[in-house]
Amino acid sequence: MTKINKAAVVGGGVIGGGWAARLVLAGVDVAVADPDPDAKRKLDAIMANAERAMARLWPGQTLGNIGSLTYEDSIGAAVAGADLVQESAPERLDLKKRIHQEIGEAASDDVVIGSSTSGLLPSEIQADMPHADRMMVAHPYNPVYLLPVVEIVGGAKTSSAAIAKAMDLYTSIGMKPVHLQKEIDAFVGDRLLEAMWRESLWLIKDGIATAETIDDVVRYGLGLRYAQMGQFMTYRLGGGEAGVRHFLEQFGPSLQWPWTKLMDVPEWNDELIDMIATQSDDQAKGKSIAELEEIRDNNLVDILKALKANDWGAGALIQNPAEESVKSGNNNLPDGNVLETWSGLVDQSWTDYNGHMTEFRYLEVFSMATDRLLVWIGGGPAYVETGASWYTIETHIKHLDEVAAGKPMRVETQLVQHDDKRVHLFHHLYGVEKGNLLATGEHMLMHVDMAAGRSSVMPDAMKSVLDVIAERQADMPKPDAAGAAIGIRQK
Ligand SMILES: NC(=O)c1ccc[n+]([C@@H]2O[C@H](COP(=O)([O-])OP(=O)(O)OC[C@H]3O[C@@H](n4cnc5c(N)ncnc54)[C@H](O)[C@@H]3O)[C@@H](O)[C@H]2O)c1
């Protein structure tokens, strides 16, 4: 897969900011061009939202190789040397055409230029610009840093090579590019949304339902289905055992009934706007946009996690930053005898009713620390694919001090002993602010041949890395608690 080395984001508002956040968190260096003097403040707020969402998605993990974010005074400076240019300026054809002219003049020959437009045609935007063959619509959904789909729509001048490259580039940042075969106003997603929006407006105008009732029908019913099955798979299941043909035959005739007013739009006047805006204000119950964004993002993250657990839909695309950094990073043993195997924050979801980190999260932290050490000795995910692995066969955790949500922590790991099949590890978990020892974790690991289902001798190369660690740590005193048994001490 082609990697994006540098991206330019032209227009850094709601959508451009979301693109910048997704790209930076995927390890891409981003240059932003936006004439608004307030652009940096607004984009920083979107970045903070995205980082908060990632921390919730991968609690306790560092975000890995994140890219840089710079601001340029001109479109030309931002676009120079970029593999991907994403335009997200206001939805006006004249403005977009001017901006794409400037982008085309500064862009390199094999660039991909995507416009986030919600409905303008690529053939119109690209009509007069240089590098028109590289330009297409790449329409995302808000918030771009969490929702993966992007509709790719070429115009009359777009080359198929540019489309192919775009499919590759957007995939590389964890997205789901979908290519529309022909250009059409509003593409697919906004056409579907528009149909529902028209119906909703009629339902309010005709006094049949309020904004809240309509949203409840979506939130408590059909929306839950859409997030994981979509339109056609949902209806397939609606046919039950009788099958999809039965479903289509049964409900086809109702399309002739006067259920829908799809092509008819209610008169857009102050009265209707007031009615909808008032109902929407009532629904928000005084919550600010920032508060609602946080609620939306928390829910989206948890839905994505649920889908990931089922390896399904948008959840199947989520990239774990720790695994990505193992895949792309330098996984050699660091220098020195002090091995820092993990650092991170206490996630809000890790706390118990006392507001302190709850007991089983200590094991999660220690197991992430052990995973890091295994990567250094050559026993990471790639090694597991060869059919061998390390299994933990015994654990002893001592809880020594409390730690609250949001506090930074770090783990240092000592190799107590090893032979050609086993590793005896001792982790110290420290609070970073006070340097206090929060817990210790002692673990015995066994090298296993997974196909045979029994212990096996580790490869020489792996053993020699363990020998190096043992040699470097030879002067470290054995931890007092190592090998201690649990029990009530007699006085
Ligand atoms: N908001 C959404 O839900 C959504 C969803 C998908 C696509 N889009 C599309 O994304 C695009 C941007 O929408 P938005 O909601 O982010 O709008 P926005 O108003 O939040 O952001 C537009 C940004 O463009 C900047 N800008 C204005 N003139 C510029 C110029 N000459 N050069 C560079 N930047 C300039 C503005 O300062 C602003 O920061 C539109 O085409 C819109 O249709 C929006």
The ligand as an SDF file (V2000), in Angstrom:
LIG
                    3D

 44 48  0  0  0  0  0  0  0  0999 V2000
  -20.0160   19.9440    7.5780 N   0  0  0  0  0  0  0  0  0  0  0  0
  -20.2920   18.7500    7.0910 C   0  0  0  0  0  0  0  0  0  0  0  0
  -20.9900   17.9350    7.7340 O   0  0  0  0  0  0  0  0  0  0  0  0
  -19.7310   18.3130    5.7590 C   0  0  0  0  0  0  0  0  0  0  0  0
  -19.6840   16.9310    5.4690 C   0  0  0  0  0  0  0  0  0  0  0  0
  -19.0620   16.5030    4.2960 C   0  0  0  0  0  0  0  0  0  0  0  0
  -18.5600   17.4340    3.3970 C   0  0  0  0  0  0  0  0  0  0  0  0
  -18.6460   18.7810    3.6830 N   0  0  0  0  0  0  0  0  0  0  0  0
  -18.0680   19.7100    2.7050 C   0  0  0  0  0  0  0  0  0  0  0  0
  -16.8060   20.1480    3.1970 O   0  0  0  0  0  0  0  0  0  0  0  0
  -16.5290   21.4720    2.7330 C   0  0  0  0  0  0  0  0  0  0  0  0
  -16.2310   22.3440    3.9380 C   0  0  0  0  0  0  0  0  0  0  0  0
  -17.3360   22.3680    4.7980 O   0  0  0  0  0  0  0  0  0  0  0  0
  -17.1990   22.7060    6.3620 P   0  0  0  0  0  0  0  0  0  0  0  0
  -18.4520   22.2320    6.9900 O   0  0  0  0  0  0  0  0  0  0  0  0
  -15.8850   22.2400    6.8730 O   0  0  0  0  0  0  0  0  0  0  0  0
  -17.2000   24.3140    6.3350 O   0  0  0  0  0  0  0  0  0  0  0  0
  -16.5060   25.3220    7.3560 P   0  0  0  0  0  0  0  0  0  0  0  0
  -17.1600   26.6270    7.1450 O   0  0  0  0  0  0  0  0  0  0  0  0
  -16.4840   24.7540    8.7430 O   0  0  0  0  0  0  0  0  0  0  0  0
  -14.9940   25.3700    6.8590 O   0  0  0  0  0  0  0  0  0  0  0  0
  -14.5990   26.0000    5.6670 C   0  0  0  0  0  0  0  0  0  0  0  0
  -13.1940   26.5400    5.8950 C   0  0  0  0  0  0  0  0  0  0  0  0
  -12.6800   27.0070    4.6510 O   0  0  0  0  0  0  0  0  0  0  0  0
  -11.9340   28.1810    4.9090 C   0  0  0  0  0  0  0  0  0  0  0  0
  -11.7690   28.9640    3.6840 N   0  0  0  0  0  0  0  0  0  0  0  0
  -12.5530   29.9540    3.1800 C   0  0  0  0  0  0  0  0  0  0  0  0
  -11.9890   30.4370    2.0450 N   0  0  0  0  0  0  0  0  0  0  0  0
  -10.8480   29.7430    1.8270 C   0  0  0  0  0  0  0  0  0  0  0  0
   -9.8310   29.7920    0.8430 C   0  0  0  0  0  0  0  0  0  0  0  0
   -9.8800   30.6690   -0.1580 N   0  0  0  0  0  0  0  0  0  0  0  0
   -8.7800   28.9460    0.9430 N   0  0  0  0  0  0  0  0  0  0  0  0
   -8.7030   28.0590    1.9650 C   0  0  0  0  0  0  0  0  0  0  0  0
   -9.6440   27.9830    2.9370 N   0  0  0  0  0  0  0  0  0  0  0  0
  -10.7070   28.8000    2.8570 C   0  0  0  0  0  0  0  0  0  0  0  0
  -12.7470   28.8900    5.9880 C   0  0  0  0  0  0  0  0  0  0  0  0
  -11.9450   29.8570    6.6870 O   0  0  0  0  0  0  0  0  0  0  0  0
  -13.1700   27.7290    6.8660 C   0  0  0  0  0  0  0  0  0  0  0  0
  -12.2390   27.4740    7.9060 O   0  0  0  0  0  0  0  0  0  0  0  0
  -17.7520   21.8940    1.9390 C   0  0  0  0  0  0  0  0  0  0  0  0
  -17.5090   21.6540    0.5840 O   0  0  0  0  0  0  0  0  0  0  0  0
  -18.8500   20.9790    2.4580 C   0  0  0  0  0  0  0  0  0  0  0  0
  -19.8700   20.7530    1.5100 O   0  0  0  0  0  0  0  0  0  0  0  0
  -19.1990   19.2250    4.8430 C   0  0  0  0  0  0  0  0  0  0  0  0
  1  2  1  0
  2  3  2  0
  2  4  1  0
  4  5  1  0
  4 44  2  0
  5  6  2  0
  6  7  1  0
  7  8  2  0
  8  9  1  0
  8 44  1  0
  9 10  1  0
  9 42  1  0
 10 11  1  0
 11 12  1  0
 11 40  1  0
 12 13  1  0
 13 14  1  0
 14 15  2  0
 14 16  1  0
 14 17  1  0
 17 18  1  0
 18 19  2  0
 18 20  1  0
 18 21  1  0
 21 22  1  0
 22 23  1  0
 23 24  1  0
 23 38  1  0
 24 25  1  0
 25 26  1  0
 25 36  1  0
 26 27  1  0
 26 35  1  0
 27 28  2  0
 28 29  1  0
 29 30  1  0
 29 35  2  0
 30 31  1  0
 30 32  2  0
 32 33  1  0
 33 34  2  0
 34 35  1  0
 36 37  1  0
 36 38  1  0
 38 39  1  0
 40 41  1  0
 40 42  1  0
 42 43  1  0
M  CHG  2   8   1  16  -1
M  END
$$$$
